[in-house]
Amino acid sequence: MKEHRNRRTYDQQCGLAFALDIVGERWTLLIIRELLVRPRRYRDLLDALPGIGTNLLADRLTFLTEAGIICSLDAERRTAGYALTMLGERLREPVLAMARFGLSVLAEHRGQLRGSVRRASWAALAIEAMVDPNRSTVDETYEFDVAGEVFHIQVENGRTQTRPGPAAATTLRIATDEQTFFDLGSGALDPVEALVSGAVTVTGHPAAVPRCLYLLGLGTGPADRPVPTAVGVGRVH
């Protein structure tokens, strides 16, 4: 990595300090967040990070490239986009851990902390952060559609994977909007209330609903919250 004499550093022989020297500047981890979902073009990043400014985004991308965290999909064209390197992918779990911490803070201060900017693409990473593999009970696939952003969770042999795009076969398909999704994740909205009100629509096997909620930490047991009869019979609608 090139030495940047004008860039601030903690100048400490500590792993955390070294990490923060690279990803601790404002906006950097949010750029990483976007690339953890999928590769992004420069314009996509600019749109997803309102307020960053073109020069600052370019500076952050250049630094992260030189640090080996991201790479350009085409070095000759900035518009070709950026992706995480293998080193950058190692930031996934730390970022997910911070997202879990943020969700717990939101739950503690329910209704008090709210951002004005929402993006459906953030839902996939939020779901990945919410999933607790220790709560997986049955091999199933749950597909989510959050305002057109489609991704799915595959549970198999006690392991879970969050993947972009639709699933080949689904046990449940859940659809909602960005605000409802945020309210569910932050604990501001009860899942059953969201189902009954129609803010969330579900198709699939009714018995899988409590298992999905349990996997996401939104239920206390895999079969503790039966689907209300008002929502549907036989299959959830």
Contacts in CASP RR format, 6 or more apart in sequence:
PFRMAT RR
TARGET T0000
AUTHOR 0000-0000-0000
METHOD contacts of the structure
MODEL  1
MKEHRNRRTYDQQCGLAFALDIVGERWTLLIIRELLVRPRRYRDLLDALP
GIGTNLLADRLTFLTEAGIICSLDAERRTAGYALTMLGERLREPVLAMAR
FGLSVLAEHRGQLRGSVRRASWAALAIEAMVDPNRSTVDETYEFDVAGEV
FHIQVENGRTQTRPGPAAATTLRIATDEQTFFDLGSGALDPVEALVSGAV
TVTGHPAAVPRCLYLLGLGTGPADRPVPTAVGVGRVH
1 66 0 8 1.000
1 67 0 8 1.000
1 68 0 8 1.000
2 66 0 8 1.000
4 63 0 8 1.000
7 63 0 8 1.000
8 25 0 8 1.000
9 21 0 8 1.000
10 17 0 8 1.000
10 20 0 8 1.000
10 21 0 8 1.000
11 17 0 8 1.000
12 18 0 8 1.000
22 28 0 8 1.000
22 64 0 8 1.000
22 67 0 8 1.000
22 69 0 8 1.000
23 29 0 8 1.000
23 32 0 8 1.000
23 69 0 8 1.000
23 91 0 8 1.000
25 60 0 8 1.000
27 49 0 8 1.000
27 52 0 8 1.000
27 56 0 8 1.000
27 57 0 8 1.000
27 60 0 8 1.000
28 60 0 8 1.000
28 64 0 8 1.000
29 95 0 8 1.000
29 98 0 8 1.000
30 49 0 8 1.000
31 45 0 8 1.000
31 49 0 8 1.000
31 57 0 8 1.000
31 60 0 8 1.000
31 61 0 8 1.000
31 64 0 8 1.000
31 70 0 8 1.000
32 64 0 8 1.000
32 69 0 8 1.000
32 84 0 8 1.000
32 88 0 8 1.000
32 91 0 8 1.000
32 95 0 8 1.000
33 95 0 8 1.000
33 122 0 8 1.000
33 125 0 8 1.000
34 40 0 8 1.000
34 44 0 8 1.000
34 45 0 8 1.000
34 48 0 8 1.000
34 49 0 8 1.000
34 121 0 8 1.000
35 70 0 8 1.000
35 82 0 8 1.000
35 83 0 8 1.000
35 84 0 8 1.000
36 84 0 8 1.000
36 89 0 8 1.000
36 91 0 8 1.000
36 92 0 8 1.000
36 95 0 8 1.000
36 125 0 8 1.000
37 121 0 8 1.000
37 122 0 8 1.000
37 124 0 8 1.000
37 125 0 8 1.000
37 164 0 8 1.000
38 164 0 8 1.000
39 73 0 8 1.000
39 81 0 8 1.000
39 82 0 8 1.000
39 83 0 8 1.000
40 48 0 8 1.000
40 81 0 8 1.000
40 82 0 8 1.000
41 79 0 8 1.000
41 80 0 8 1.000
41 81 0 8 1.000
41 82 0 8 1.000
42 57 0 8 1.000
42 58 0 8 1.000
42 61 0 8 1.000
42 78 0 8 1.000
42 79 0 8 1.000
42 81 0 8 1.000
42 82 0 8 1.000
43 79 0 8 1.000
44 81 0 8 1.000
45 57 0 8 1.000
45 61 0 8 1.000
45 82 0 8 1.000
46 52 0 8 1.000
46 53 0 8 1.000
46 54 0 8 1.000
46 57 0 8 1.000
48 119 0 8 1.000
48 121 0 8 1.000
49 57 0 8 1.000
50 117 0 8 1.000
52 60 0 8 1.000
58 78 0 8 1.000
61 70 0 8 1.000
61 82 0 8 1.000
64 70 0 8 1.000
65 71 0 8 1.000
65 72 0 8 1.000
65 82 0 8 1.000
68 85 0 8 1.000
68 87 0 8 1.000
68 88 0 8 1.000
69 84 0 8 1.000
69 85 0 8 1.000
69 87 0 8 1.000
69 88 0 8 1.000
69 91 0 8 1.000
70 82 0 8 1.000
70 83 0 8 1.000
70 84 0 8 1.000
70 85 0 8 1.000
70 88 0 8 1.000
71 82 0 8 1.000
71 83 0 8 1.000
71 84 0 8 1.000
71 85 0 8 1.000
72 78 0 8 1.000
72 80 0 8 1.000
72 81 0 8 1.000
72 82 0 8 1.000
73 80 0 8 1.000
73 81 0 8 1.000
73 82 0 8 1.000
73 83 0 8 1.000
74 80 0 8 1.000
74 81 0 8 1.000
84 91 0 8 1.000
95 125 0 8 1.000
96 125 0 8 1.000
96 128 0 8 1.000
96 129 0 8 1.000
97 129 0 8 1.000
99 125 0 8 1.000
99 126 0 8 1.000
99 129 0 8 1.000
100 129 0 8 1.000
100 130 0 8 1.000
103 126 0 8 1.000
103 129 0 8 1.000
103 130 0 8 1.000
103 185 0 8 1.000
103 186 0 8 1.000
105 113 0 8 1.000
106 113 0 8 1.000
106 185 0 8 1.000
106 186 0 8 1.000
106 187 0 8 1.000
106 188 0 8 1.000
107 186 0 8 1.000
107 187 0 8 1.000
110 186 0 8 1.000
110 187 0 8 1.000
110 188 0 8 1.000
111 186 0 8 1.000
111 188 0 8 1.000
118 178 0 8 1.000
118 179 0 8 1.000
118 182 0 8 1.000
119 178 0 8 1.000
120 146 0 8 1.000
120 147 0 8 1.000
120 148 0 8 1.000
120 149 0 8 1.000
120 178 0 8 1.000
121 149 0 8 1.000
123 144 0 8 1.000
123 146 0 8 1.000
123 149 0 8 1.000
123 151 0 8 1.000
123 178 0 8 1.000
123 181 0 8 1.000
124 144 0 8 1.000
124 149 0 8 1.000
124 151 0 8 1.000
124 162 0 8 1.000
124 164 0 8 1.000
126 181 0 8 1.000
126 185 0 8 1.000
127 144 0 8 1.000
127 151 0 8 1.000
127 153 0 8 1.000
127 162 0 8 1.000
127 216 0 8 1.000
128 162 0 8 1.000
130 185 0 8 1.000
130 216 0 8 1.000
130 217 0 8 1.000
130 218 0 8 1.000
131 153 0 8 1.000
131 160 0 8 1.000
131 162 0 8 1.000
131 215 0 8 1.000
131 216 0 8 1.000
132 215 0 8 1.000
132 216 0 8 1.000
132 217 0 8 1.000
133 158 0 8 1.000
133 159 0 8 1.000
133 160 0 8 1.000
135 214 0 8 1.000
135 215 0 8 1.000
135 217 0 8 1.000
135 222 0 8 1.000
136 155 0 8 1.000
136 158 0 8 1.000
136 159 0 8 1.000
136 160 0 8 1.000
136 215 0 8 1.000
137 211 0 8 1.000
137 214 0 8 1.000
137 215 0 8 1.000
137 222 0 8 1.000
138 155 0 8 1.000
138 208 0 8 1.000
138 211 0 8 1.000
138 222 0 8 1.000
139 155 0 8 1.000
139 156 0 8 1.000
139 157 0 8 1.000
139 158 0 8 1.000
140 155 0 8 1.000
140 171 0 8 1.000
140 172 0 8 1.000
140 208 0 8 1.000
140 211 0 8 1.000
140 212 0 8 1.000
141 152 0 8 1.000
141 153 0 8 1.000
141 154 0 8 1.000
141 155 0 8 1.000
141 167 0 8 1.000
141 169 0 8 1.000
141 170 0 8 1.000
141 171 0 8 1.000
141 172 0 8 1.000
142 152 0 8 1.000
142 153 0 8 1.000
142 155 0 8 1.000
142 170 0 8 1.000
142 171 0 8 1.000
142 172 0 8 1.000
142 173 0 8 1.000
142 174 0 8 1.000
142 208 0 8 1.000
142 212 0 8 1.000
142 215 0 8 1.000
143 150 0 8 1.000
143 151 0 8 1.000
143 152 0 8 1.000
143 166 0 8 1.000
143 167 0 8 1.000
143 170 0 8 1.000
143 172 0 8 1.000
143 173 0 8 1.000
143 174 0 8 1.000
144 150 0 8 1.000
144 151 0 8 1.000
144 152 0 8 1.000
144 153 0 8 1.000
144 173 0 8 1.000
144 174 0 8 1.000
144 175 0 8 1.000
145 173 0 8 1.000
145 174 0 8 1.000
145 175 0 8 1.000
145 176 0 8 1.000
146 175 0 8 1.000
146 176 0 8 1.000
146 177 0 8 1.000
146 178 0 8 1.000
146 181 0 8 1.000
147 176 0 8 1.000
147 177 0 8 1.000
147 178 0 8 1.000
150 164 0 8 1.000
150 165 0 8 1.000
150 166 0 8 1.000
151 162 0 8 1.000
151 163 0 8 1.000
151 164 0 8 1.000
151 165 0 8 1.000
152 162 0 8 1.000
152 163 0 8 1.000
152 165 0 8 1.000
152 166 0 8 1.000
152 167 0 8 1.000
152 170 0 8 1.000
153 160 0 8 1.000
153 161 0 8 1.000
153 162 0 8 1.000
153 163 0 8 1.000
153 215 0 8 1.000
154 160 0 8 1.000
154 161 0 8 1.000
154 163 0 8 1.000
154 167 0 8 1.000
155 215 0 8 1.000
160 215 0 8 1.000
170 204 0 8 1.000
171 204 0 8 1.000
171 205 0 8 1.000
171 208 0 8 1.000
172 202 0 8 1.000
172 203 0 8 1.000
172 204 0 8 1.000
172 205 0 8 1.000
172 208 0 8 1.000
172 209 0 8 1.000
172 212 0 8 1.000
172 236 0 8 1.000
173 202 0 8 1.000
173 203 0 8 1.000
173 204 0 8 1.000
174 200 0 8 1.000
174 201 0 8 1.000
174 202 0 8 1.000
174 212 0 8 1.000
175 200 0 8 1.000
175 201 0 8 1.000
175 202 0 8 1.000
176 184 0 8 1.000
176 194 0 8 1.000
176 199 0 8 1.000
176 200 0 8 1.000
176 201 0 8 1.000
177 199 0 8 1.000
180 189 0 8 1.000
180 194 0 8 1.000
180 199 0 8 1.000
180 200 0 8 1.000
182 188 0 8 1.000
183 189 0 8 1.000
183 194 0 8 1.000
184 191 0 8 1.000
184 194 0 8 1.000
184 200 0 8 1.000
184 218 0 8 1.000
185 218 0 8 1.000
189 199 0 8 1.000
191 200 0 8 1.000
191 213 0 8 1.000
191 218 0 8 1.000
191 219 0 8 1.000
191 225 0 8 1.000
192 225 0 8 1.000
192 227 0 8 1.000
192 228 0 8 1.000
194 200 0 8 1.000
195 202 0 8 1.000
195 209 0 8 1.000
195 227 0 8 1.000
195 228 0 8 1.000
195 231 0 8 1.000
195 236 0 8 1.000
196 228 0 8 1.000
196 230 0 8 1.000
196 231 0 8 1.000
201 237 0 8 1.000
202 209 0 8 1.000
202 231 0 8 1.000
202 236 0 8 1.000
202 237 0 8 1.000
203 235 0 8 1.000
203 236 0 8 1.000
203 237 0 8 1.000
204 235 0 8 1.000
204 236 0 8 1.000
205 235 0 8 1.000
205 236 0 8 1.000
206 226 0 8 1.000
206 227 0 8 1.000
206 232 0 8 1.000
206 234 0 8 1.000
206 235 0 8 1.000
206 236 0 8 1.000
207 223 0 8 1.000
209 225 0 8 1.000
209 227 0 8 1.000
209 236 0 8 1.000
210 219 0 8 1.000
210 221 0 8 1.000
210 222 0 8 1.000
210 223 0 8 1.000
210 224 0 8 1.000
210 225 0 8 1.000
210 226 0 8 1.000
210 227 0 8 1.000
211 222 0 8 1.000
211 223 0 8 1.000
213 219 0 8 1.000
213 225 0 8 1.000
214 220 0 8 1.000
214 221 0 8 1.000
214 222 0 8 1.000
214 224 0 8 1.000
219 225 0 8 1.000
227 236 0 8 1.000
231 237 0 8 1.000
END
